[in-house]
Amino acid sequence: MRFKIIALILLLLTTTIFVVGVFVTEEPQTESQSEYSAPTAGLYSFHSISNKADSALLPVGKKDSILLSSDSTFAYFLAAKNNLYAEGTWFESSGTLTFSYTAPSDTTRYYSIVEQSDTALIFSEGNVVFSFRRPKYKPPFIQNNEVNFSFSLNHIGRGMMGMFLLVTVGFIFSTNRRKIRWGQIGVGLLLQLLIAYGILHVEWVQDMFVGVSKLFVEILGFTREGSLFLFGSLIEDEASFGYIFAFQVLPTVIFFSALTSLFYYYGILQKVVYVFAWVMRNTMRLSGAESLAAAGNIFLGQTEAPLLVKPYIAGMTKSELLCLMSGGMATIAGGVLAAFIGFLGGGNEAQELYFANHLLAASVMSAPAAIIAAKLLVPETKEVNRDMHISKATIGKSWLEAIANGTTEGLKLAVNVGAMLLVFTAFIYGFNAILSDIIGEYTGLNEWAASVSEGRYDSFSLQFILGYTLAPLTWLMGVDGSDIYVVGQLLGEKTILNEFYAYTSMADMLNEGQFIHKRSAMIATYILCGFANFASIGIQIGGIGALAPSRKSELSKLGLRALLAGTMASLFTAVLVGMLT
């Protein structure tokens, strides 16, 4: 009973601080515009595309928008023109708006400003009139792309509350609270903190991660060459996200799977895993098997990493088994990591390098975080074997067979990912149709959602529900107050659907300029990094259960706890990054 009271008090305290933190923030003042001053930087929605006789030339939809950034860059999306995505630089002079395009092709176009205000922008090109509307919500766009890595008492305070909340959740749902080894938990948090501090503040550690990130980006370039050979102009002529994902991102998954298999065949991957495992075993006092599994999950998928400890799975304790599962939930595999880098980077090498750095850091930091969460939820109660021996299981009799097997597995994964995104996207649109077109339309919830969100959402939808439900949690993770609803939506999509859907949503948000602060996008990268979703429970029961059929029943019972542990691990990582930036 007392634990429920503690949880209730914590929830009330968090909610109070969250409300104060969000609503005491002063709104930025917008200066009035003269007749020929530059348009206000921000996100505009397409209102209409017509001729001067006011006859519509092209239909416009909810997602059609243009972002005019204060750094003189622009980007817009127009579904009616084959999902066109365009970008470049802009400037205004004497009532003429000049767009210098860099995509989909290099060209310069000139538009005459007809009308501009805080809420509208209209310009014309010849006989074509483009009309835009600004949402009621006016984001104070950041002036540069840099994240300030100095310490902030506000961020540290929120982070401490977030950390306390996560530890409390683990304590409440623990199977044996008295057996929790708080020294082990403390060492795990310290190890995470050291990794985070090194990545964000120590130059030689940053250089090391940047070097590995550059390697990933370079390999992405190799994959594009292979895709270009196979698909030709399909990967260059279309600027829509669907084409980029199908013909550039998914081939990356296949290539990285083959590359990983080659490294595994020659024993390179096992040696790297052993080093990481040795560090975790000797700092966190783990068994040899769970150390190897935790380290393996940094580089391999949630069904491949258990192969490293295949002989030990049948004899694992319940705590070791959860550690194995939560490590798979909390990290991402190399091929998937490369895919995320590809579509978050959007073909921009600098942006790919930026996200590669943070995705790599997130995957490394999540390994000790997963152990912390697992040891809170199911503490070890038995003596464990601390010997470390990597399983000798092979994936081919020759290097050619290893590459072939890796390619086949990568193809299966790529097809599976594409199919899941197709199905989940269709279901989301169907579910939102019920929420907005039926429930929202007849109850007035659409207008209420638009009013409450100040134009962020134009109807009652799953994204609205998730964003507002999880916003307080993301605020504790360190997300800036103006971005908490966006990141809350992403966290909900990742948990209910999967990380691929959430990262594709994030890529759309980045393209549409929905993130007001780049720091929030950085923290979101850490929050979403991991396989913690309901589908992964089934994947692990099937994958690990095939290696140790006698443990299938226990795997099923531990499924929800593994999901909770994986989610907690990602949030532990995000909290620390939020505190240190």
Secondary structure, 3 states (H helix, E strand, C coil): CHHHHHHHHHHHHHHHHHHHHHHCCCCCCCCCCCCCCCCCCEEEEEEEEEECCCCEEECCCCCCEEEECCCCEEEEEECCCCCEEEEEEEEEECCEEEEEEEECCCEEEEEEEEEECCCEEEEEECCEEEEEECCCCCCCCCCCCCCCCCCCHHHHHHHHHHHHHHHHHHHHCCCCHHHCCHHHHHHHHHHHHHHHHHHHHCHHHHHHHHHHHHHHHHHHHHHHHHHHHHHCCHHHHCCCHHHHHHHHHHHHHHHHHHHHHHHHHCCHHHHHHHHHHHHHHHHHCCCHHHHHHHHHHHHCCCCCHHHHHHHHHHHCCHHHHHHHHHHHHHCCCHHHHHHHHHHHHCCCHHHHHHHHHHHHHHHHHHHHHHHHHHHHHCCCCCCCCCCCCCCCCCCCCCHHHHHHHHHHHHHHHHHHHHHHHHHHHHHHHHHHHHHHHHHHHHHCHHHHHHHHCCCCCCCCCHHHHHHHHHHHHHHHCCCCHHHHHHHHHHHHHHHHCCHHHHHHHHHHHHHHCCCCCHHHHHHHHHHHCCCCCHHHHHHHHHHHHHHCHHHHHHHHHHHHHHHHHHHHHHHHHHHHHHHHC
